[in-house]
Amino acid sequence: MPFVDTSALRPVERLPGWRGRYFHSERLTLAHYDFVRGASIREHYHPQEEIYEVVEGELEITVDGVSETVRRGVVAIIPSSARHSVRALTDGQVIVVDSPRRPEFE
């Protein structure tokens, strides 16, 4: 499957205010999220490296106790097993990439 029409994927609300469309390659999991202001992802960690690229809006992402506002043009790279949390400062959209693949999102 070399091409994916993300608009044809069924959105899933994994957490309140986070509606994602998920797809996978052999080694990656990708999510296209729509988020709403005030939505959050509690502090957690996982073995996958994770990248957040904001398409629209702003997120506050905290990695190992260091917070940064992430907006278009700023990418957050979260190392494997790093504690991190996310808070939506506005409504918006973000692409999240996990490597290796996240089987719990299939």
C-alpha positions in Angstrom: 0.0 0.0 0.0 2.3 2.8 -1.2 -0.5 5.5 -1.0 -3.0 6.3 1.8 -5.9 8.7 1.5 -6.0 9.9 5.1 -9.4 11.6 4.5 -10.9 8.1 3.9 -9.7 6.8 7.3 -12.2 6.5 10.1 -11.4 9.0 12.9 -11.0 7.7 16.4 -11.2 9.8 19.6 -8.5 8.1 21.7 -8.7 10.8 24.3 -11.2 13.7 24.8 -10.4 16.4 22.3 -8.0 14.2 20.2 -9.6 12.8 17.0 -7.0 10.8 15.0 -6.8 9.0 11.8 -4.2 6.2 12.0 -2.2 4.3 9.5 1.0 2.1 9.5 3.9 1.2 7.4 6.2 -1.7 8.1 8.2 0.2 10.7 6.1 3.4 11.6 2.7 4.4 13.0 1.4 7.7 11.8 -1.6 9.7 13.2 -3.2 12.8 11.8 -5.0 14.4 14.8 -7.5 17.2 15.1 -7.2 18.7 18.6 -9.3 21.2 20.5 -8.1 23.9 22.9 -7.6 22.6 26.4 -7.3 18.9 25.4 -4.4 17.2 27.0 -2.4 14.0 27.0 -1.2 13.1 30.5 2.4 12.4 31.2 3.5 9.0 30.0 6.3 7.2 28.2 6.7 4.4 25.7 9.6 2.6 23.9 8.9 4.3 20.6 10.6 7.5 19.5 7.9 10.0 18.7 7.7 13.1 16.5 5.1 15.9 16.6 4.7 18.2 13.6 2.0 20.8 14.1 0.1 21.7 10.9 -2.2 24.3 12.5 -2.5 25.7 16.0 -0.3 25.4 19.0 0.6 22.7 21.5 2.6 22.9 24.7 4.7 19.8 24.8 6.7 18.8 27.9 9.6 16.3 27.6 11.4 15.2 30.7 10.2 18.4 32.5 11.1 20.9 29.8 8.1 22.6 28.1 8.0 24.3 24.7 5.3 25.8 22.6 5.1 23.8 19.3 3.5 25.5 16.3 3.9 25.3 12.5 7.6 25.2 11.7 8.7 23.7 15.1 9.0 19.9 15.5 9.1 18.1 18.8 11.3 15.0 18.8 10.6 12.8 21.8 13.3 10.2 22.5 12.4 6.6 23.3 11.2 6.2 26.9 11.2 9.9 27.7 8.4 11.1 29.9 6.2 13.6 28.0 2.8 15.3 28.1 0.9 17.5 25.7 -1.6 20.3 26.1 -3.5 22.0 23.3 -3.2 25.8 23.6 -5.5 26.3 20.6 -7.6 24.2 18.2 -5.5 22.7 15.5 -4.0 19.7 13.7 -0.8 17.7 14.2 0.9 14.8 12.6 2.5 12.3 15.0 5.0 9.7 13.9 6.1 6.8 16.1 9.0 4.4 15.4 8.9 1.5 15.7 5.3 0.8 14.9 2.7 1.0 17.8 0.7 -2.2 17.6 -1.8 -0.9 20.3 -3.0 1.7 17.7 -3.9 -0.9 15.1 
